[in-house]
């Protein structure tokens, strides 16, 4: 779907259609939501978003050259111990829904579960190819539809909780914007390519994770990188 006055196109990704891939160490499983390029492996993606179910404590895989953002979706949470210079350790505490941790993919991270399995949302961006931002948008039934503007090479709106309708396009210029609103249930994602000052109105009760990705190098030439 495209929008009047905009080159933006959108893709609706249903959470129920995501495929779960178990970790080799048996510690959990991951469902990839979207990535660029679409067929890229873990050593060649420019960006990747996924949802992980963490079943047991243990070290995180290390991804050289990747900036990571982790958001707690459900469960009692995790404590992420990041080894620093000398014997110093910094702990990222994710104990409430939507707590967020940001760290370098090459960092030494050990995860401790607070009380049983958790689910988290994971944004990974290759730092020499792109930049990524993640915000949490909350809305309630009592609020008037919240209006925001999206500008990025790619934007993704992930429904983290509740039921939310997302209407895109200028409400005054496009009388069909509200009638074409995308209804998102938990786990659904709306991907918007090339939103340039695109109006976005959200209505309902719940929370969206809003991801904006901007390329710093041409997006048509993915660069290979190693994982350690």
Buried (B, 14 or more C-beta within 10 A) or exposed (E): EEBEEBEBEBEEBEBEEBEEEEBEEEBBBBBBBBBBBEEBEEEBBBBBBBBBBBBEEBEBEBBEBBBBBBBBBBBBBBBBBBEEEEEEEEEBEBBEBBBBBEBBBBBEBBBEBBEEEBBBBBBBBBEEBBBBBBEBBBBEEEEEBBEEEBEBBBBBBBBBBBBBBBBBBBBEEBEEBBEEBBBBBBBBBBBBBBBEEBBBBBBBBBBBBBBBBBBBEEBEEBEEBEBE
